[in-house]
Amino acid sequence: MRYVLDTNIIVAGLRSPSGASAALIEQALRGAFRPLLSVALALEYEAVCNAPAQRIESGLSEAEVNTIITALCSVSEPVALQFLWRPQLRDPADEMVLETAINGFADALVTFNRRDFGDAATRFGIELLRPQEALRRISP
């Protein structure tokens, strides 16, 4: 399976280590599926997760957050954004997530904000999954 993880999944995984998002990050690090990642999306992970409010909520230091993001980057397949498909979505911040999924030929985009993506992902043959659904697909 080839998944793009929306930034909200990474944030939730850092904030709730016993939740489905954290389990999904752990499975990615173990090689249970192939995460797809563009430079723009990796930079967003880093910026959002290192915001002071996020670090307070997660209880992690900047070094700990960077270690997790670096580990995730190391197991991810890099995606070059060769085509910009904008605009497809109401929220411009979600465009890079969708573009990574399209250009990386993702099987699914994992997000809590399915409504924000509307039917744009499915028009490109990309499923929208919640973390629990994604975990069920990779776990026997």
N, C-alpha and C positions, 0 to 999 in steps of 0.2 A: 504494500500500500504506500502511496505517495500523498502525504498530507501537507498542507500549508496551515500553520497554526496562527490564528489571529492574535494580535497583541493582548487582547483581553484574556486569552487562555494562559499566556505566560504570566501575566499579572496575577491571575487567580491561583496559578500553581505556586507562585512564590508566597502568596498570602495565606494559603491553606494547604500545608504540606500533606494533609491526609485526604485531600479531595481528588476528584477525577482529573482535574487539570494537572495536578502534580504527578499523578500516576501516568498521565500521558507523556509528560516531559521525561519521566523516568524510563518509560518504554522506548522513547526516541533515543535516549542515551544508551540503552541496551541493544539497539538495533532492531527492535520489533517492527518498525516501519521506517520509511525514508522521509524525514522532514525536508521540505523545499524552502529555500531562503534566498531572497535577493539582498543586495547590499542595503537598499533603502529600508527594507523590513528589519534587517538586523540592527541598523542604526536606530530605528524606532523602538525596538525591544530595549536596547540599551538606554535610550533617553527616558522612556516612560518608566522603566523598572528602577532606574536610578534617581528618579524624582524624589525629593525629600519625603513627601507624604507617602509615597509607595514604600520607601525603605522603612519608615516608621511602622506602617501597617504590617509589613512582612517580617520586621524584626531583623532584617539582614543588613550587613554593612555594604558599602559600595564595592569593596573587594569581593565579598561573597556573591553579590549580584553579578559582578563581572565574570567571576569564575563560572557561574551557571550559564550565562549567555555565551561565553567562550566555548564551553563544553558543547552546548547546543549547536553552535556554529560549526564546530569540528565534525559533527556527525551529519550535518545537513548537506544536501546537494545544492550547490550554488546555481542560482537561476539568473541569467542575464535578461534584462527587460528590453527585448529587441523591438517590441511593438507596444505602443501606448494605445490602449483601448478606450481612453477617457473621452468623454464622461459616460460612465455606465451607472453610477450610484449617486444618491443624494448627498452623501457625506464624502467630500474629497479625500479625507484621511483614510477611508477604506479602499480607495482606488488602488493603492500600492499592494494591498493584500490580494485583491482580485487579480491584478496584473501578474503577481508572482505565481498565483495558481494557474492562470491561463498560459503563461510562458513556460512554466515548469511541467505542463501536462499533468496537473494534480488529479488524483482520483477524488479528493475531497478537500474542502476548506473547513477547518474546525473552528467554530465560533459560538459565542453566546448570543450574538446579535444577528441571527438569521434574517430577521425582518429588515435590517439595514442593507442586506445584499439582495433582497427581493428575489426576482427570478433571473438576475444577471448571471449568476454562476451557472445555473442550469442551462442557460442558453449556450454556454460553452462546454456543456457536458460535465460540469463539476458539481458534485454533491455538496450540500451544506450539512454538516454534522455537529451535534453537541459533543462535548468531551466523552460522556458516557457511551454514546453511540459509537464513537471512534474507537474507544477501548474494546467494546464488544466485537468489533470487526477484526481486531488484531489479536485478541485473546481467545484461546480455544475454550 
